[in-house]
């Protein structure tokens, strides 16, 4: 039996900034590039300690990515930081051509993704970023689940020497990964189970664990996979889930059109050994304005919704 999900919550941006500063102290090649987002990207302390190694291009995301690519090709290790809807939406062409196609080793940091900017409305919600970036060849897409995994992923990305998109959450989450280091391309089994597998990423992982705990009280055994690498996907973990459990639920703070759920479904269909699936996320709809917690409930992304989907699959297939 896994330990209960912790109740204390943390902002992953704090872990991100602390680890980036630690890396910068070790390596003079580490630089930060941002789009007038020193505060929201949590780079204030980095700027104080390394004023010559932070470049603020202003509200010019396309230039920001281009500058990052140029720095990478000049031998630096740039962390290009901006609110995820603007970094990915406005600079998609530059991400594709200047970073991915050119294989420039840039770490693109999408801050406050999903519906973290709840009250600011749909223009600030970053729910399409996973779909857009997962479609670009040669770009790794990483979504840490908690502060410990964020630290580990930042350190890995600094040494990856290839294009990486790192989705850094703002919505506070509990610690769920323990002392497990981030392993690129590998899903982590945070809770074993034999009836249904829940595949989750980012903010949804702690909710999936809570759902699994509640489902166990109703006699349903739920496996929880932390899919912190969206591209490339750990297809072997999906195949094991297909073979060892009777259904798969995916949960993501993003649109299901092309995101994590679509990626998992493609594996299930391709293997020609399908199991029933439920894709939890946002289904081609602009979110209303409200707090992040309200929006997650609005779109059926609570622990209770995940539990209900898992139990439904388990009992339908029985």
NORDAVEN-V78033 format. One record per residue. OMEGA is omega in whole degrees, 0 to 359 (999 if undefined). NEAR is the number of other C-alpha atoms within 8 Angstrom. Layout:
omega-><OMEGA & OMEGA>
near-><NEAR & NEAR>
This chain:
omega-><180 & 178 & 177 & 179 & 181 & 181 & 178 & 185 & 187 & 175 & 183 & 180 & 178 & 178 & 179 & 184 & 180 & 181 & 179 & 178 & 178 & 178 & 182 & 176 & 182 & 191 & 182 & 181 & 181 & 177 & 176 & 176 & 182 & 185 & 182 & 185 & 181 & 181 & 185 & 175 & 179 & 182 & 183 & 181 & 177 & 181 & 179 & 184 & 183 & 185 & 180 & 184 & 172 & 180 & 178 & 185 & 186 & 182 & 185 & 189 & 180 & 175 & 181 & 180 & 178 & 177 & 178 & 179 & 179 & 178 & 180 & 181 & 177 & 175 & 178 & 175 & 185 & 168 & 184 & 192 & 175 & 176 & 190 & 181 & 183 & 176 & 186 & 185 & 184 & 186 & 184 & 180 & 180 & 177 & 181 & 190 & 187 & 184 & 188 & 183 & 180 & 182 & 175 & 184 & 180 & 173 & 179 & 185 & 179 & 185 & 175 & 184 & 181 & 181 & 181 & 176 & 188 & 186 & 181 & 171 & 188 & 180 & 181 & 178 & 180 & 183 & 180 & 189 & 181 & 180 & 181 & 189 & 178 & 181 & 183 & 180 & 173 & 179 & 177 & 182 & 187 & 182 & 180 & 185 & 185 & 184 & 182 & 180 & 176 & 178 & 182 & 181 & 178 & 180 & 178 & 184 & 181 & 182 & 185 & 179 & 175 & 183 & 181 & 168 & 182 & 183 & 188 & 186 & 175 & 179 & 187 & 182 & 175 & 174 & 184 & 188 & 179 & 181 & 179 & 177 & 173 & 176 & 184 & 174 & 183 & 172 & 179 & 176 & 181 & 176 & 180 & 180 & 187 & 183 & 185 & 175 & 171 & 177 & 185 & 178 & 174 & 184 & 185 & 186 & 181 & 178 & 177 & 178 & 178 & 179 & 180 & 179 & 180 & 179 & 179 & 179 & 178 & 174 & 180 & 183 & 186 & 173 & 178 & 176 & 172 & 183 & 185 & 170 & 180 & 177 & 358 & 182 & 175 & 184 & 179 & 179 & 178 & 179 & 178 & 179 & 178 & 184 & 191 & 176 & 191 & 179 & 181 & 172 & 173 & 181 & 183 & 175 & 186 & 176 & 178 & 180 & 177 & 182 & 183 & 182 & 179 & 180 & 179 & 180 & 179 & 177 & 182 & 182 & 182 & 182 & 179 & 175 & 192 & 169 & 178 & 180 & 168 & 181 & 178 & 181 & 181 & 188 & 175 & 181 & 172 & 182 & 172 & 179 & 180 & 179 & 179 & 180 & 178 & 183 & 178 & 176 & 181 & 183 & 175 & 182 & 175 & 175 & 179 & 178 & 179 & 179 & 182 & 179 & 181 & 180 & 178 & 178 & 182 & 185 & 177 & 185 & 186 & 999>
near-><3 & 4 & 4 & 6 & 10 & 8 & 5 & 7 & 9 & 10 & 12 & 15 & 12 & 9 & 12 & 13 & 11 & 8 & 11 & 11 & 9 & 8 & 10 & 11 & 7 & 6 & 7 & 7 & 9 & 13 & 13 & 11 & 15 & 16 & 14 & 8 & 11 & 12 & 7 & 8 & 12 & 10 & 10 & 8 & 7 & 12 & 12 & 7 & 6 & 8 & 8 & 6 & 9 & 12 & 9 & 10 & 12 & 7 & 6 & 8 & 13 & 10 & 8 & 13 & 14 & 10 & 9 & 13 & 14 & 8 & 11 & 13 & 9 & 6 & 7 & 10 & 13 & 16 & 13 & 14 & 15 & 14 & 13 & 15 & 15 & 11 & 14 & 13 & 9 & 9 & 12 & 9 & 7 & 11 & 11 & 10 & 9 & 14 & 15 & 14 & 10 & 7 & 10 & 13 & 15 & 16 & 14 & 11 & 13 & 16 & 15 & 14 & 17 & 11 & 13 & 12 & 13 & 14 & 8 & 10 & 12 & 10 & 6 & 11 & 15 & 11 & 13 & 9 & 12 & 13 & 11 & 10 & 11 & 14 & 6 & 9 & 7 & 8 & 13 & 12 & 15 & 13 & 13 & 14 & 17 & 15 & 14 & 12 & 13 & 14 & 11 & 10 & 11 & 12 & 11 & 9 & 10 & 10 & 6 & 8 & 8 & 9 & 16 & 13 & 13 & 13 & 14 & 15 & 15 & 11 & 10 & 9 & 13 & 12 & 14 & 11 & 10 & 6 & 5 & 6 & 7 & 8 & 6 & 5 & 11 & 11 & 12 & 7 & 9 & 11 & 11 & 9 & 11 & 11 & 13 & 19 & 17 & 14 & 12 & 14 & 14 & 13 & 13 & 13 & 13 & 13 & 11 & 15 & 13 & 11 & 13 & 13 & 9 & 9 & 14 & 10 & 7 & 6 & 6 & 11 & 12 & 16 & 15 & 17 & 13 & 13 & 14 & 13 & 15 & 14 & 10 & 8 & 10 & 11 & 8 & 6 & 9 & 11 & 10 & 8 & 13 & 14 & 7 & 8 & 12 & 16 & 15 & 17 & 15 & 14 & 17 & 17 & 14 & 13 & 14 & 15 & 9 & 12 & 14 & 12 & 14 & 10 & 10 & 11 & 9 & 8 & 11 & 14 & 9 & 6 & 7 & 6 & 7 & 8 & 9 & 8 & 10 & 8 & 9 & 13 & 13 & 11 & 7 & 7 & 5 & 5 & 8 & 7 & 10 & 10 & 10 & 12 & 6 & 8 & 14 & 11 & 9 & 7 & 8 & 10 & 16 & 9 & 11 & 8 & 10 & 16 & 13 & 8 & 10 & 16 & 11 & 8 & 14 & 13 & 7 & 6 & 6 & 4>
